[in-house]
């Protein structure tokens, strides 16, 4: 350690705060917090015999240490959280927003509440249930609720504007408050039962249903009694499958971790009303610092993303900032939250269960990683590639009758889909369809950007045959790019069958590689072919959705925005009010005037009825209200990170 750092260590304050470790280039590599900054930072350099990897890394990387003083532990947690999100240090825990599980939201302040599927909790007065560990789990829950409790499923907009009851009412699964005068107290009874069901309060719910069933039977309402009987049986079966984890029936999140070298996995076990409700694994790489520092940072970041804050948070080890974390979570929840490190009893059993799940998740990921590695090596050998295809990008061209030409780029890293590297391209140099020229343009733009940013893939996969492959190879040659493997994948096709009695046959998927006349046929149903075909199909889907969205946007623009006085805001109002362009066209001047005013309403009505050549039944124009709202709100190309073509 140099003299400058030694002097800084001697002068560190003893107050609570945050410390920022920087490398020799001045880049922040770690952000930590401590009640006593001097003791915490000096502990990295005074421990003798410490063999942990991060200690030796400090001598290799560390160039400077900065500190920021705060008043207490809570402020230190908040500041650490903000600095981690701002600087994204390489040795800190980093979480992404898409790590959250889905939950159910019920707003009881509405006249006729409905269940919504959401990914974030907000302080809006609504009740939240979950999180659910899988899409199948939440689908099963919604299936039971929709079938037996009869809450509406339509949106508020549909509720306010529907003229006739929907199919769910016709099959007896919704009372149709959108059309019929359903008594609110009757609907509220169903809402209360849904809350009891989602909270897992079997006794209270079952007793109430049995009482209603007997009452209906006593009044000779046998159909109603039979319906409640079926509802009761379904609920009892569902609640029996939920295992009771604790006897105090509280909401709890249980954290545990397992480490292999610098690879850390944190597992969160969800307990709701005393019942196990699933769990989630968070694999984290390059985590050199000790668990007692990383775990509170993880918990802080986890709840900062809008995840539900339970009554109790159970941790596997004691942390210095426990009181500050408890105060911070209490503030976020709006009621008392306890952060506990149980040593025995039911709560300790939950921590041990989470620990076993963390260890098993690491084993499964290790096995999956080894299997993926083997697939990549087989792909390299079978296709005679120069590089191990860890970073693969696949390209596809899409157009509509020769116009609206676009392209897509999808990617995989180490065999897993990597949406952060998805891109969408509009073809700039062509007015008419030419797949070969389009592919040449797209690959040229991608490789040129890669040269400028030093970001090249190991393998480019082109959707198509020899012609598309030749175009991509020509683009690479024109730019002088070497060292990137390029192949094309041709879809299987129907083979001609001359005998009517014979079943139709299909050719296999074919891979074309440079300097080889005949294609390579990978073994059907092999993992190597599945990897390539999955990327090809994803590129096709991504291109088609972009091309259709571009066409819809252009069609909306050509009709509405050409009318003087109708801009983006008024177009949005029209589409939200009427739901589609067809409905706008069918509206009377009086109906349009309620949105636009009388003068502009007459102008819009005249303009729309002056376009008889446009087919109002065109499926592209019959976009749903949700699609229309998404189109008019769109600020940039969906799925394209900042700076994408």
C-alpha positions in Angstrom: 0.0 0.0 0.0 1.3 3.4 -0.9 1.9 6.2 1.6 -1.0 8.2 0.4 -3.5 5.5 1.2 -1.9 4.7 4.5 -2.2 8.4 5.5 -5.9 8.4 4.4 -6.6 5.3 6.5 -5.2 7.0 9.6 -7.4 10.1 9.0 -10.7 8.3 8.4 -13.5 9.5 10.7 -15.3 7.4 13.2 -18.8 8.6 12.4 -21.4 6.7 10.3 -21.3 7.2 6.6 -20.5 5.8 3.2 -17.1 4.9 1.7 -16.2 4.8 -2.0 -13.3 2.7 -3.1 -11.7 3.8 -6.4 -9.2 2.0 -8.7 -6.0 3.6 -10.0 -7.9 5.2 -12.9 -10.4 6.9 -10.5 -13.3 4.6 -11.3 -15.5 3.6 -8.4 -15.3 -0.1 -7.8 -17.1 -0.5 -4.5 -19.5 1.4 -2.4 -20.0 0.5 1.3 -21.6 1.9 4.4 -20.6 1.6 8.1 -21.5 2.9 11.5 -17.8 3.5 12.2 -16.1 4.3 8.9 -12.5 4.0 10.3 -13.1 0.6 11.8 -14.8 -0.8 8.8 -12.3 0.3 6.2 -9.2 -0.4 8.2 -10.5 -4.0 8.8 -9.8 -4.8 5.2 -6.1 -4.1 5.8 -5.5 -5.3 9.4 -6.9 -8.8 9.3 -4.0 -11.3 9.3 -4.3 -14.6 7.5 -7.4 -13.5 5.6 -7.4 -15.5 2.4 -10.6 -14.1 0.9 -10.1 -13.0 -2.7 -11.2 -9.4 -2.2 -8.4 -8.6 0.2 -5.7 -9.4 -2.3 -7.7 -7.5 -5.0 -7.5 -4.3 -2.9 -3.7 -4.1 -3.3 -4.1 -4.7 -7.1 -7.0 -2.3 -7.8 -7.3 0.2 -5.0 -6.1 3.7 -5.8 -8.1 5.9 -3.4 -10.9 5.9 -0.8 -13.5 8.7 -0.4 -16.0 9.0 2.5 -19.3 10.8 2.9 -20.5 11.4 6.5 -24.2 11.1 7.5 -26.1 11.3 10.7 -27.2 7.7 11.3 -27.4 4.1 9.8 -30.6 4.8 8.0 -29.1 7.7 6.1 -26.1 5.6 5.3 -28.3 2.9 3.8 -30.2 5.4 1.7 -27.0 7.1 0.4 -25.3 3.7 -0.4 -28.4 2.7 -2.4 -28.4 5.8 -4.4 -24.6 5.7 -5.1 -24.8 2.0 -6.2 -27.6 2.8 -8.6 -25.7 5.8 -9.9 -22.2 4.4 -10.4 -22.9 0.6 -10.7 -19.6 -0.4 -9.1 -18.2 -3.7 -10.4 -17.9 -5.3 -6.9 -21.4 -4.3 -5.6 -24.7 -6.1 -5.7 -26.6 -4.9 -8.8 -30.2 -5.7 -9.3 -32.3 -5.2 -12.4 -36.0 -4.1 -12.4 -37.1 -7.2 -14.2 -36.2 -9.4 -11.3 -39.6 -9.0 -9.7 -42.3 -11.6 -9.6 -45.9 -10.9 -10.4 -48.5 -10.1 -7.7 -52.2 -9.4 -7.5 -53.6 -5.9 -6.8 -57.1 -5.3 -5.4 -58.3 -1.7 -5.1 -61.3 -1.8 -2.6 -62.0 1.9 -3.0 -63.6 1.2 -6.4 -67.3 0.5 -6.6 -66.7 -2.8 -8.3 -63.1 -3.8 -7.6 -61.2 -6.2 -9.9 -57.9 -8.2 -9.5 -55.0 -6.8 -11.5 -51.7 -8.5 -12.3 -48.8 -6.1 -11.3 -45.1 -6.2 -10.8 -44.6 -3.3 -8.4 -46.1 -2.4 -5.1 -47.2 1.2 -4.6 -48.6 3.2 -1.7 -52.0 3.7 -3.3 -54.3 2.3 -0.6 -54.9 -1.0 -2.6 -54.3 -4.5 -1.3 -51.4 -6.5 -2.8 -51.2 -10.3 -2.7 -48.1 -12.3 -3.6 -45.5 -12.4 -5.0 -46.3 -15.6 -7.0 -43.4 -17.8 -7.8 -44.5 -18.6 -11.4 -47.0 -17.7 -14.1 -48.7 -21.0 -13.7 -49.3 -20.4 -10.0 -51.0 -17.0 -10.6 -53.0 -18.5 -13.5 -54.3 -21.2 -11.2 -55.2 -18.7 -8.5 -57.0 -16.4 -11.0 -58.8 -19.5 -12.5 -60.3 -20.4 -9.2 -61.3 -16.7 -8.4 -62.8 -16.1 -11.8 -64.8 -19.3 -11.7 -66.1 -19.3 -8.2 -66.0 -15.7 -6.8 -67.3 -13.8 -9.9 -65.3 -10.6 -9.9 -65.2 -8.5 -13.1 -62.1 -8.9 -15.2 -62.6 -6.0 -17.6 -60.7 -2.7 -17.4 -62.2 0.4 -16.0 -62.5 1.9 -19.5 -64.5 -1.2 -20.7 -66.6 -1.1 -17.5 -67.6 2.5 -18.2 -68.3 2.1 -21.9 -69.7 -1.4 -22.5 -73.2 -1.6 -23.9 -73.9 -5.3 -23.7 -72.6 -8.0 -21.3 -69.7 -10.0 -22.3 -69.2 -13.8 -22.7 -68.1 -14.2 -19.0 -71.6 -13.0 -17.9 -73.3 -15.4 -20.3 -71.4 -18.4 -18.9 -72.1 -17.3 -15.3 -68.7 -16.0 -14.2 -69.4 -12.3 -13.9 -72.5 -10.4 -12.7 -71.9 -7.7 -15.4 -71.8 -4.5 -13.3 -70.9 -2.8 -16.6 -74.4 -3.2 -17.8 -76.8 -4.3 -15.0 -77.4 -2.6 -11.7 -75.6 -5.1 -9.4 -76.0 -4.2 -5.7 -72.7 -3.0 -4.4 -73.2 -4.9 -1.0 -73.7 -8.1 -2.9 -70.5 -7.6 -4.9 -68.6 -6.5 -1.8 -69.4 -9.9 -0.3 -67.6 -11.6 -3.1 -64.7 -9.1 -2.7 -64.4 -10.0 1.0 -64.3 -13.7 0.2 -61.6 -13.2 -2.4 -59.5 -11.4 0.3 -60.0 -14.2 2.7 -59.0 -16.7 0.0 -55.9 -14.9 -1.0 -54.9 -14.4 2.6 -55.2 -18.2 3.2 -57.8 -17.8 5.9 -59.4 -21.1 5.3 -61.5 -21.4 8.5 -63.3 -18.1 8.2 -63.9 -18.4 4.5 -65.1 -22.0 4.6 -67.4 -21.4 7.6 -69.0 -18.5 5.8 -69.6 -20.5 2.7 -71.1 -23.4 4.5 -73.4 -21.1 6.3 -74.5 -19.6 3.0 -75.0 -23.0 1.4 -77.2 -24.2 4.2 -79.2 -21.0 4.1 -79.8 -21.3 0.3 -80.8 -25.0 0.7 -83.2 -24.0 3.5 -84.8 -21.4 1.2 -85.1 -24.1 -1.5 -82.6 -22.3 -3.7 -81.0 -25.5 -4.7 -79.1 -24.2 -7.7 -77.5 -21.5 -5.6 -76.7 -24.1 -2.9 -75.0 -26.4 -5.5 -73.0 -23.5 -6.8 -71.7 -22.6 -3.3 -71.0 -26.4 -2.7 -68.8 -26.5 -5.8 -67.1 -23.3 -4.8 -66.4 -24.7 -1.3 -64.9 -27.9 -2.6 -62.6 -26.1 -5.0 -61.4 -23.7 -2.3 -60.8 -26.5 0.2 -58.7 -28.4 -2.4 -56.7 -25.3 -3.2 -56.0 -24.4 0.5 -55.0 -27.9 1.3 -52.1 -27.7 -1.1 -50.7 -24.7 0.7 -48.2 -25.8 3.4 -48.3 -24.0 6.8 -44.8 -22.8 7.6 -45.4 -20.9 10.8 -48.1 -20.7 13.4 -48.1 -16.9 13.9 -49.6 -16.3 10.4 -47.4 -13.3 9.5 -46.0 -12.1 6.1 -42.3 -12.9 6.1 -39.4 -12.7 3.6 -36.6 -15.1 4.4 -33.1 -14.4 3.0 -30.2 -16.8 2.6 -27.1 -16.9 0.5 -24.6 -19.4 -0.8 -21.2 -18.6 -2.2 -18.7 -20.3 -4.5 -15.6 -18.1 -4.9 -16.7 -14.7 -6.2 -20.1 -16.2 -7.2 -22.9 -15.4 -4.8 -26.5 -16.5 -4.9 -29.1 -15.0 -2.7 -32.4 -16.8 -2.2 -35.6 -15.2 -1.0 -38.3 -17.4 0.5 -41.8 -15.9 0.6 -44.2 -16.7 3.5 -47.6 -15.1 3.4 -50.0 -15.4 6.3 -47.9 -18.3 7.7 -48.0 -20.3 4.4 -45.1 -20.9 1.9 -45.8 -18.9 -1.2 -42.7 -19.6 -3.3 -39.2 -18.4 -3.6 -36.8 -16.6 -6.0 -33.0 -17.0 -6.7 -30.8 -14.1 -7.4 -27.4 -15.2 -8.9 -24.7 -12.5 -8.5 -21.3 -12.6 -10.0 -18.0 -10.8 -9.1 -19.0 -10.4 -5.4 -15.6 -10.3 -3.7 -16.7 -8.5 -0.5 -17.9 -10.4 2.6 -21.5 -11.6 3.0 -22.2 -9.4 6.1 -21.7 -6.4 3.9 -23.3 -7.5 0.7 -26.5 -8.9 2.3 -27.8 -5.7 3.8 -27.0 -3.9 0.5 -29.0 -6.6 -1.4 -32.0 -6.3 0.9 -32.0 -2.5 0.7 -31.9 -2.6 -3.2 -34.4 -5.4 -3.3 -37.1 -3.4 -1.4 -36.2 -0.2 -3.1 -37.4 -1.6 -6.4 -41.0 -1.6 -5.2 -41.2 -5.2 -3.9 -43.7 -5.9 -1.2 -42.4 -5.2 2.3 -43.6 -7.9 4.8 -44.0 -7.7 8.6 -40.8 -9.6 9.2 -37.5 -10.0 7.3 -35.5 -13.0 8.4 -31.7 -13.0 7.8 -29.2 -15.8 8.1 -26.5 -13.7 9.8 -26.3 -10.7 12.0 -25.5 -7.4 10.3 -24.1 -4.2 11.8 -26.8 -2.0 10.2 -29.8 -4.1 11.4 -31.5 -1.2 13.3 -31.0 1.2 10.4 -32.4 -1.3 7.9 -35.4 -1.9 10.2 -36.1 1.8 10.4 -35.8 2.2 6.7 -38.2 -0.7 5.9 -40.6 0.5 8.5 -40.7 3.9 6.8 -41.3 2.3 3.4 -44.1 0.1 4.6 -45.8 2.6 6.8 -45.9 0.3 9.7 -43.5 -1.6 12.0 -41.2 -4.0 10.2 -38.9 -6.3 12.2 -35.5 -7.4 10.8 -34.6 -10.6 12.7 -31.7 -13.1 12.8 -33.4 -16.2 14.4 -31.3 -18.7 16.3 -34.0 -21.4 17.0 -37.6 -22.4 16.5 -39.9 -22.1 13.4 -38.2 -18.9 12.1 -34.8 -20.6 12.2 -36.3 -23.6 10.3 -37.4 -21.1 7.6 -33.9 -19.7 7.3 -32.4 -23.2 7.0 -35.0 -24.0 4.3 -34.0 -20.9 2.4 -30.3 -21.9 2.8 -31.0 -25.3 1.3 -32.8 -23.7 -1.6 -29.9 -21.4 -2.2 -27.4 -24.3 -2.2 -29.7 -26.3 -4.6 -30.1 -23.3 -6.9 -26.2 -23.0 -7.2 -25.9 -26.7 -8.0 -28.6 -26.4 -10.7 -27.0 -23.4 -12.2 -23.6 -25.0 -12.2 -25.0 -28.1 -14.0 -26.9 -25.9 -16.5 -23.8 -23.9 -17.1 -21.7 -27.0 -17.7 -24.3 -28.4 -20.1 -24.5 -25.1 -22.0 -20.7 -25.0 -22.3 -20.8 -28.5 -23.8 -23.4 -27.4 -26.4 -21.3 -24.4 -27.4 -18.2 -26.6 -27.9 -20.2 -29.1 -30.0 -21.6 -26.2 -32.1 -18.1 -24.9 -32.6 -16.8 -28.3 -33.7 -19.8 -29.2 -35.9 -19.9 -25.9 -37.8 -16.1 -25.5 -38.0 -16.2 -22.2 -36.2 -13.0 -20.3 -35.3 -14.5 -18.9 -32.0 -16.5 -20.5 -29.2 -19.9 -18.9 -29.8 -20.4 -17.3 -26.4 -21.9 -14.2 -27.9 -24.3 -14.9 -30.7 -26.4 -12.4 -32.7 -29.1 -13.4 -35.2 -30.6 -11.1 -37.9 -33.8 -11.2 -39.9 -35.4 -9.0 -42.6 -39.2 -8.3 -42.6 -41.4 -6.3 -45.1 -45.0 -6.0 -46.1 -45.6 -6.5 -49.8 -42.2 -5.0 -50.6 -42.6 -1.9 -48.4 -42.0 -1.0 -44.7 -38.7 -2.9 -44.7 -37.2 -3.4 -41.3 -34.6 -5.8 -39.7 -34.1 -7.3 -36.2 -31.1 -8.3 -34.2 -31.5 -10.7 -31.3 -28.7 -12.0 -29.1 -27.7 -14.8 -26.8 -24.9 -14.8 -24.3 -23.5 -18.2 -23.1 -26.6 -19.8 -24.6 -29.2 -17.6 -22.8 -31.3 -14.9 -24.5 -29.8 -11.5 -23.9 -32.4 -8.8 -24.5 -30.1 -6.0 -23.5 -28.4 -6.5 -27.0 -31.6 -6.6 -29.0 -31.8 -4.0 -31.8 -34.3 -2.9 -34.5 -33.3 -1.4 -37.8 -35.1 0.6 -40.4 -33.7 0.0 -43.8 -32.4 3.4 -45.1 -30.9 2.8 -48.5 -33.8 0.9 -50.2 -37.3 1.8 -51.3 -38.3 -1.6 -52.6 -37.8 -5.1 -51.4 -34.3 -6.6 -51.8 -33.5 -9.0 -49.0 -29.8 -9.4 -50.1 -29.2 -5.6 -50.2 -31.1 -5.1 -46.9 -29.0 -7.8 -45.2 -25.8 -6.1 -46.5 -26.9 -2.8 -45.0 -27.9 -4.2 -41.6 -24.7 -6.2 -41.2 -22.6 -3.3 -42.3 -24.2 -1.0 -39.7 -23.8 -3.6 -37.0 -20.2 -4.4 -37.7 -19.3 -0.7 -38.2 -20.8 0.1 -34.8 -18.9 -2.9 -33.3 -15.6 -1.5 -34.8 -16.3 1.9 -33.2 -17.3 0.6 -29.8 -15.0 -2.5 -29.7 -18.1 -4.7 -29.3 -18.0 -7.6 -31.6 -20.0 -10.9 -31.3 -18.4 -14.3 -31.7 -21.0 -15.6 -34.2 -23.5 -13.9 -36.6 -26.5 -16.1 -37.6 -28.4 -15.0 -40.7 -31.9 -16.0 -41.3 -31.9 -17.3 -44.9 -29.8 -19.3 -47.4 -26.7 -18.8 -49.5 -27.7 -15.4 -50.8 -28.3 -13.9 -47.4 -25.0 -15.4 -46.2 -23.1 -14.0 -49.2 -24.5 -10.5 -48.5 -23.4 -10.7 -44.8 -19.9 -12.0 -45.8 -19.6 -9.1 -48.4 -20.5 -6.6 -45.7 -17.8 -8.0 -43.4 -15.2 -8.0 -46.2 -16.1 -4.4 -47.2 -15.4 -3.2 -43.7 -12.3 -5.4 -43.3 -13.8 -7.3 -40.4 -12.1 -10.5 -39.6 -12.4 -13.0 -36.7 -16.2 -13.0 -36.6 -17.9 -16.3 -37.7 -20.9 -15.8 -40.0 -23.4 -18.6 -40.9 -26.9 -18.7 -42.2 -29.8 -21.0 -41.1 -32.4 -22.0 -43.7 -35.8 -23.1 -42.5 -37.1 -26.6 -43.2 -39.5 -26.7 -46.2 -42.1 -29.1 -47.6 -40.8 -31.6 -50.0 -42.7 -32.5 -53.2 -44.6 -35.7 -52.9 -45.7 -37.4 -56.1 -47.7 -40.2 -54.6 -51.0 -39.0 -53.2 -51.0 -41.9 -50.6 -47.7 -40.7 -49.2 -47.6 -38.3 -46.3 -46.0 -34.9 -46.9 -42.4 -34.7 -45.8 -40.2 -31.7 -44.8 -36.5 -31.1 -45.3 -34.3 -30.7 -42.2 -33.0 -27.3 -41.0 -29.9 -26.5 -43.0 -26.9 -24.5 -41.9 -24.8 -22.8 -44.6 -21.2 -21.9 -43.8 -18.6 -19.9 -45.9 -16.6 -21.7 -48.5 -18.7 -24.9 -48.5 -21.2 -25.7 -51.2 -23.5 -28.1 -49.4 -25.2 -27.2 -46.2 -24.6 -28.8 -42.8 -27.5 -30.7 -41.3 -27.4 -30.8 -37.5 -29.0 -33.7 -35.8 -32.7 -33.1 -35.4 -33.9 -32.3 -31.8 -30.3 -31.7 -30.7 -29.4 -28.9 -28.3 -27.2 -27.3 -30.9 -30.0 -27.0 -33.5 -32.4 -25.9 -30.8 -30.2 -23.0 -29.8 -29.9 -21.7 -33.4 -33.5 -22.3 -34.3 -34.7 -20.5 -31.1 -32.6 -17.5 -32.0 -33.8 -17.5 -35.6 -37.5 -17.7 -34.5 -37.0 -15.0 -32.0 -35.4 -12.7 -34.6 -38.4 -13.4 -36.9 -40.9 -12.6 -34.2 -39.0 -9.4 -33.2 -38.8 -8.2 -36.8 -42.5 -9.0 -37.6 -43.8 -7.1 -34.5 -41.6 -4.1 -35.3 -42.7 -4.1 -39.0 -46.4 -4.3 -38.0 -46.1 -1.6 -35.4 -44.4 0.7 -37.9 -47.2 0.1 -40.4 -49.9 0.8 -37.8 -48.2 4.0 -36.7 -47.9 5.1 -40.3 -51.5 4.4 -41.0 -52.7 6.3 -38.0 -50.6 9.2 -39.0 -51.8 9.2 -42.6 -55.4 9.5 -41.6 -55.7 11.6 -38.4 -52.5 13.7 -38.3 -53.1 15.0 -41.8 -56.2 16.8 -40.6 -55.4 20.4 -39.7 -55.7 21.0 -36.0 -55.3 17.3 -35.0 -51.9 16.6 -33.5 -50.5 14.0 -31.2 -52.6 15.0 -28.1 -56.0 15.2 -29.9 -55.2 11.9 -31.7 -54.7 10.3 -28.4 -57.9 11.7 -27.0 -59.9 10.4 -30.0 -58.4 6.9 -29.8 -58.9 6.6 -26.1 -62.5 7.8 -26.3 -63.6 5.7 -29.2 -61.2 2.8 -29.1 -60.3 2.4 -32.7 -60.1 4.3 -36.0 -63.2 2.6 -37.2 -65.2 3.9 -34.2 -63.8 7.4 -34.8 -65.0 7.3 -38.4 -68.5 6.0 -37.3 -68.9 8.7 -34.7 -71.3 11.6 -35.3 -70.3 15.2 -35.3 -72.0 15.6 -31.9 -70.0 12.7 -30.4 -66.8 14.1 -31.9 -67.6 17.6 -30.5 -67.6 16.2 -26.9 -63.9 15.5 -27.4 -62.7 18.2 -29.9 -65.2 21.0 -29.9 -67.8 21.8 -32.6 -65.5 23.4 -35.2 -62.8 20.8 -35.2 -65.4 18.0 -34.9 -66.9 19.1 -38.2 -63.5 19.2 -39.9 -62.5 15.8 -38.6 -65.9 14.3 -39.7 -65.6 15.7 -43.1 -61.9 14.6 -43.5 -62.6 11.1 -42.4 -65.6 10.7 -44.7 -63.5 12.1 -47.5 -61.3 9.0 -47.5 -63.7 6.4 -49.0 -60.8 4.5 -50.6 -59.5 3.4 -47.2 -61.0 0.1 -46.1 -62.4 0.4 -42.6 -62.2 -3.3 -42.2 -58.4 -3.4 -42.7 -57.2 -5.5 -39.7 -54.2 -3.3 -39.3 -56.4 -0.3 -38.7 -58.6 -2.1 -36.2 -56.1 -1.8 -33.4 -57.3 -2.2 -29.9 -57.5 0.7 -27.5 -54.4 -0.6 -25.7 -52.4 -0.8 -28.9 -53.5 2.6 -29.9 -52.5 4.1 -26.6 -49.1 2.4 -26.8 -48.6 3.8 -30.3 -49.4 7.3 -29.6 -47.4 7.3 -26.4 -44.3 5.7 -28.0 -41.3 7.9 -27.8 -38.7 5.5 -29.1 -38.5 2.1 -30.7 -39.6 -0.6 -28.2 -36.8 -2.9 -27.1 -34.0 -0.7 -28.4 -31.6 0.5 -25.8 -30.4 4.1 -26.0 -28.1 4.7 -28.8 -29.3 1.8 -30.9 -29.7 2.2 -34.7 
